[in-house]
């Protein structure tokens, strides 16, 4: 199972080499047949020129003796009926002319049977073949295929080993080891897949950690209103009154708001792009929320692109956060600078402790020195950051020179589409 991919790739490579070798062998064999046929024709013409048909027996015998001494060979010439005309050297088997394939190479001797154009046959037995010396090309093909197969083994093994490590990392991550990562060395496709997996794993790990923290903090924050609600209900049952009823309603509203914020934060974590966007008059929207919450609003008209409901939630959270944790007066201003629109919400309270200006946007942030009974900051500012980022903007905290707290949200200005 572990080496299945390696075997597939390597066996495919070997099969390709075998196919190339077989095709090359067939080509060489066909070429050798044509070469052998051409050589035999030339040899027959050469021998026919040495012993022409009109040469008498004595002259043929003298010529064969000279050839026998020159090539250290046994030579015989037969007429078309197979009768011996002349010979030189040791006698040759009678069936050598009729069945020459039985007299192939034996030891250091080679046989040659040549049929002349006039029907005569020349048979020769010699130590060296009377033909061009050549090497077997099939052996070279086999050697080349073997070398390539051996050289390809470490290359294929290296590639598949990296894929196996990638699979092992994915398996470990799938079993719940969310900190598992895979080696991303190299610059090929395997490294690109490994880097993509690591990026996705980092993103999922952050989401899981965020959700775990959100769940833990939410369950902790829900205890306080639930406890107050239970006490208020018990007291209301013993002695009903309008104040206790209002306390129950207030705690229920706090629970409803907290659950709504948890659901919205969870949904924004999984949203990369807003579903429906439109142009939003930010100054008008801020003025509306300011009138609802008793916040002074000023500035210049500016239009942004986004979800009006979410942007309204962003403005409302900033104002309610300033009213709850700061001191009046609370002021909101809208201004446009180049391609960005800036919303500032300022209060005159104690501000954020030094060094905690970035942590204030964490879910359920509780400033240092603040008791648990007073509660944390919930999800309000965390939602502000999520909504701003989903609209291509950002949020930051500033400390005004004369004290207090100021939250600044920047959003891209709306660009109207040009009509053709």
Residue pairs with C-beta under 8 A, 6 or more apart in sequence:
2 164
3 160
5 160
5 163
5 164
6 156
6 157
6 160
6 161
9 156
9 159
9 160
10 152
10 153
10 156
10 157
13 149
13 152
13 156
14 149
17 145
17 148
17 149
18 145
20 145
21 141
21 142
21 145
24 141
25 138
25 141
28 137
28 138
28 141
39 131
39 132
40 114
43 112
43 114
43 130
43 131
44 114
44 115
44 116
44 117
45 117
47 114
47 116
47 122
48 116
48 117
48 118
50 63
50 67
51 60
51 63
51 64
51 77
51 120
51 122
53 118
53 120
55 63
57 85
57 86
60 77
60 85
60 86
61 86
61 87
61 88
64 75
64 76
64 77
64 86
64 87
64 88
65 88
67 73
67 75
67 88
68 74
68 75
68 88
68 89
71 124
71 126
71 128
71 130
72 126
72 127
73 89
73 124
73 125
73 126
73 127
74 87
74 88
74 89
74 90
74 91
74 92
74 124
74 125
74 126
75 87
75 88
75 89
75 122
75 123
75 124
75 125
76 84
76 86
76 87
76 88
76 91
76 92
76 122
76 123
76 124
77 84
77 85
77 86
77 87
77 120
77 121
77 122
77 123
78 84
78 85
78 97
78 120
78 121
78 122
78 123
79 85
79 119
79 120
80 118
80 119
80 120
80 121
82 97
82 98
82 121
85 120
89 125
90 125
92 123
92 125
93 103
95 102
96 103
96 111
96 113
96 123
97 113
97 121
97 123
100 111
100 113
100 123
103 111
103 125
104 111
105 111
108 127
109 125
109 126
109 127
110 125
110 126
110 127
110 128
110 129
110 130
111 123
111 124
111 125
112 122
112 123
112 124
112 125
112 126
112 129
112 130
112 131
113 121
113 122
113 123
113 124
114 121
114 122
114 123
114 124
115 121
116 122
124 130
159 190
162 183
162 186
162 190
162 194
163 190
165 182
165 183
166 182
166 190
166 193
166 194
166 197
168 182
169 180
169 181
169 182
169 194
169 197
170 182
170 197
172 180
173 180
173 197
173 201
178 201
178 204
178 205
178 208
179 205
180 201
181 198
181 201
182 194
182 197
182 198
183 194
184 191
184 194
184 195
184 198
185 191
207 269
207 270
210 269
210 363
211 266
211 269
213 363
214 262
214 265
214 266
214 363
214 364
217 363
217 364
217 376
218 258
218 262
218 364
220 364
221 258
221 364
221 375
221 376
221 378
222 255
222 258
224 375
225 251
225 254
225 255
225 258
226 251
226 255
228 247
228 251
229 248
229 251
229 252
229 255
232 244
232 247
232 248
232 251
233 248
235 244
236 244
236 245
236 248
258 378
258 379
261 378
261 379
261 380
261 383
262 379
264 313
264 379
264 383
265 363
265 379
265 382
265 383
265 386
268 383
268 386
268 387
268 390
269 386
271 390
274 306
274 307
274 310
274 390
274 391
275 307
276 307
277 305
277 306
277 307
278 305
278 306
278 307
278 308
279 303
279 304
279 305
279 414
279 416
280 303
280 304
280 305
280 306
280 308
280 311
280 414
281 301
281 302
281 303
282 302
282 303
282 304
282 311
282 334
282 341
282 343
282 411
283 297
283 299
283 300
283 301
283 302
283 334
284 301
285 308
285 311
285 312
285 315
286 297
286 299
286 315
286 332
286 334
286 343
287 297
288 312
289 295
289 312
289 315
289 316
289 319
290 296
290 297
290 319
290 332
291 297
292 316
293 316
293 319
293 320
293 323
294 323
294 330
295 319
295 322
295 323
295 330
295 331
295 332
295 345
296 329
296 330
296 331
296 332
297 331
297 332
297 333
297 334
298 331
298 332
298 333
298 334
299 332
299 333
299 334
299 335
300 334
300 335
300 336
301 334
302 334
302 335
302 336
302 341
302 413
303 341
303 413
303 414
304 311
304 341
304 391
304 411
304 412
304 413
304 414
305 391
305 412
305 414
305 415
306 390
306 391
306 411
307 391
310 387
310 390
310 391
311 387
311 391
311 411
313 383
313 387
314 383
314 384
314 387
314 388
314 409
315 332
315 343
315 345
317 380
317 381
317 383
317 384
318 332
318 343
318 345
318 380
318 381
318 384
318 407
318 409
319 330
319 332
319 345
320 380
321 377
321 380
321 381
321 407
322 330
322 345
322 346
322 347
322 349
322 405
322 407
323 330
323 347
325 347
325 349
325 377
325 405
326 347
326 348
326 349
326 350
326 404
326 405
327 347
327 348
327 349
327 350
327 404
328 347
328 348
329 347
329 348
330 345
330 346
330 347
331 344
331 345
331 346
331 347
332 343
332 344
332 345
332 346
333 343
333 344
333 346
334 341
334 342
334 343
335 341
335 342
335 344
336 342
336 413
338 413
339 412
339 413
340 393
340 410
340 411
340 412
340 413
341 410
341 411
341 412
341 413
342 408
342 409
342 410
343 408
343 409
343 410
343 411
344 406
344 407
344 408
344 409
345 406
345 407
345 409
346 400
346 404
346 405
346 406
346 407
347 404
347 405
347 406
348 403
348 404
349 404
349 405
350 405
351 399
351 403
351 404
351 405
352 360
352 367
352 397
352 399
352 405
353 367
353 368
353 369
356 365
356 367
356 368
357 396
357 397
357 399
358 397
359 365
360 367
360 377
360 381
360 397
361 381
361 382
361 384
361 385
361 395
361 397
362 382
363 378
363 379
363 382
364 376
364 377
364 378
364 379
364 382
365 376
365 377
365 381
365 382
366 372
366 375
366 376
366 377
367 377
370 376
381 395
381 407
384 395
384 407
384 409
385 394
385 395
388 394
388 395
388 409
388 410
388 411
391 411
391 412
392 411
392 412
393 409
393 410
393 411
393 412
394 409
394 410
395 407
395 408
395 409
395 410
396 407
396 408
397 405
397 406
397 407
397 408
398 406
398 407
398 408
399 405
399 406
400 406
